[in-house]
Amino acid sequence: MSEPPESLIPYDEIVQEALRAVVGRVLSEVEATGELPGSHHFYITFRTKSPGVDIPGHLIERFPDEMTIVIQHRFWDLKVTDQGFTVGLSFGGVPSTLFIPFAAVTDFVDPAVEFSLKFQAADVEVDNDADEPEAERPKPEPVEDGSNVVSVDFSKKK
């Protein structure tokens, strides 16, 4: 069996972008009303070192790679743009403001209706070893992780 030809159209990127727009639309509706409808609430997982992520340093120390936030009872100042969202949340009683680009989001879940979207976040991270000579930096290994696959679960509780 022959290999399918390589596509010159970046379908996976287009689909990921469209599905991230779903997250933006949902959050925009919450921003417009100022509250979550009914029992809806969201778990949003994102890569903490993705470009554009702006979270307090103590959270990056606790969650150096990935973090999940919950938007449910106590959140404030939700603002949504085409690129991402800003939200106020409290961590250990300390109020914090976070900016999360949609490109950094890896999971969006609304457990009230068993809805979830999974994404591949860009693997670009801030280079904390910029002062280390390039020859001494470890080279990342290529990973075949199915990154061209988007999982969408539209199942509902019966």
C-alpha positions as CSV (number, residue, x, y, z in Angstrom):
1,M,0.0,0.0,0.0
2,S,1.4,3.4,-1.0
3,E,1.8,6.4,1.3
4,P,-0.8,9.1,0.8
5,P,0.7,12.3,-0.7
6,E,1.8,15.0,1.7
7,S,-0.7,17.7,1.9
8,L,0.2,21.3,1.0
9,I,-2.7,22.5,3.0
10,P,-2.2,22.5,6.8
11,Y,-5.5,20.8,7.7
12,D,-4.5,20.0,11.3
13,E,-3.6,23.6,12.0
14,I,-6.8,24.9,10.5
15,V,-8.9,22.4,12.5
16,Q,-7.1,23.2,15.7
17,E,-7.5,26.9,15.2
18,A,-11.3,26.4,14.5
19,L,-11.7,24.3,17.6
20,R,-9.8,26.9,19.7
21,A,-12.4,29.4,18.4
22,V,-15.0,27.3,20.1
23,V,-13.2,27.9,23.5
24,G,-13.0,31.6,22.6
25,R,-16.7,31.8,21.8
26,V,-17.8,30.0,25.0
27,L,-15.6,32.3,27.1
28,S,-16.8,35.4,25.3
29,E,-20.4,34.5,26.1
30,V,-19.4,34.1,29.8
31,E,-17.6,37.5,29.6
32,A,-20.7,39.1,28.1
33,T,-23.1,37.9,30.8
34,G,-20.6,38.0,33.7
35,E,-21.5,34.5,34.9
36,L,-21.6,30.9,33.9
37,P,-25.0,29.5,32.8
38,G,-26.6,26.9,35.0
39,S,-24.1,24.3,36.3
40,H,-21.5,24.8,33.6
41,H,-17.9,25.3,34.6
42,F,-14.6,24.8,32.9
43,Y,-11.3,23.0,33.4
44,I,-8.7,24.6,31.1
45,T,-5.3,23.0,30.9
46,F,-2.4,25.0,29.2
47,R,1.3,24.9,28.8
48,T,2.9,27.4,31.2
49,K,5.9,28.1,29.1
50,S,4.2,28.6,25.8
51,P,4.8,32.0,24.1
52,G,2.5,34.7,25.4
53,V,1.5,33.0,28.7
54,D,1.6,35.5,31.5
55,I,1.1,34.1,34.9
56,P,2.7,34.9,38.3
57,G,6.2,33.4,38.9
58,H,5.1,31.4,41.9
59,L,2.7,29.5,39.7
60,I,5.4,28.8,37.1
61,E,7.5,27.4,39.9
62,R,4.7,25.1,41.0
63,F,3.6,24.2,37.5
64,P,6.7,24.4,35.3
65,D,5.2,22.6,32.3
66,E,1.4,22.5,32.5
67,M,-1.4,23.8,34.7
68,T,-5.1,23.4,34.9
69,I,-7.3,26.2,36.0
70,V,-11.0,26.0,37.0
71,I,-13.5,28.7,36.0
72,Q,-16.4,28.1,38.3
73,H,-17.4,30.0,41.4
74,R,-14.6,32.5,42.0
75,F,-13.2,34.2,39.0
76,W,-13.2,37.8,37.9
77,D,-12.3,40.2,35.1
78,L,-12.7,37.7,32.4
79,K,-11.6,39.4,29.1
80,V,-11.4,37.5,25.8
81,T,-9.5,38.5,22.7
82,D,-8.9,36.8,19.4
83,Q,-5.5,35.6,20.8
84,G,-6.5,34.4,24.3
85,F,-8.1,35.4,27.6
86,T,-7.3,37.1,30.8
87,V,-8.9,35.9,34.0
88,G,-8.6,36.7,37.7
89,L,-8.3,33.7,40.0
90,S,-7.2,33.0,43.6
91,F,-4.4,30.5,44.4
92,G,-4.0,29.7,48.1
93,G,-5.9,32.9,48.9
94,V,-3.6,35.0,46.7
95,P,-5.4,36.8,43.9
96,S,-3.7,36.5,40.6
97,T,-4.3,37.6,37.0
98,L,-3.5,35.2,34.2
99,F,-3.3,35.7,30.4
100,I,-3.5,32.5,28.5
101,P,-3.2,32.5,24.7
102,F,-5.5,30.0,23.0
103,A,-2.5,28.5,21.3
104,A,-1.2,27.4,24.8
105,V,-4.4,25.5,25.7
106,T,-4.2,21.7,25.6
107,D,-7.6,20.8,27.1
108,F,-10.9,22.4,27.6
109,V,-13.5,20.5,29.6
110,D,-17.0,21.3,30.7
111,P,-17.8,18.4,33.1
112,A,-21.4,19.6,33.6
113,V,-22.2,18.3,30.2
114,E,-19.3,15.9,29.6
115,F,-17.9,18.1,26.8
116,S,-14.2,18.2,26.1
117,L,-11.7,19.4,23.5
118,K,-8.1,18.3,23.3
119,F,-5.4,20.2,21.5
120,Q,-1.7,20.0,20.7
121,A,0.0,23.1,22.0
122,A,2.9,24.5,20.2
123,D,6.1,22.9,21.6
124,V,7.9,26.3,21.5
125,E,9.1,27.2,24.9
126,V,11.1,30.1,26.3
127,D,14.8,29.2,26.1
128,N,16.1,29.4,29.6
129,D,19.5,28.1,28.5
130,A,20.2,31.0,26.1
131,D,23.5,31.8,27.8
132,E,24.6,28.1,27.5
133,P,26.6,27.3,24.4
134,E,24.4,25.6,21.8
135,A,26.8,22.6,21.5
136,E,26.2,21.9,25.3
137,R,22.4,22.1,25.2
138,P,20.6,18.8,25.0
139,K,19.0,18.3,21.6
140,P,15.2,17.4,21.8
141,E,14.3,14.0,20.4
142,P,11.6,14.0,17.7
143,V,8.4,12.5,19.1
144,E,5.8,10.7,17.1
145,D,2.8,11.5,19.4
146,G,-0.1,11.7,17.0
147,S,0.1,15.5,17.0
148,N,-1.9,15.7,13.8
149,V,-4.9,14.2,15.7
150,V,-7.5,16.3,17.4
151,S,-9.8,14.5,19.8
152,V,-13.3,15.8,20.2
153,D,-15.7,14.2,22.6
154,F,-19.4,15.3,22.1
155,S,-20.8,12.5,24.3
156,K,-23.5,13.4,26.8
157,K,-24.5,11.8,30.0
158,K,-27.5,9.5,29.7
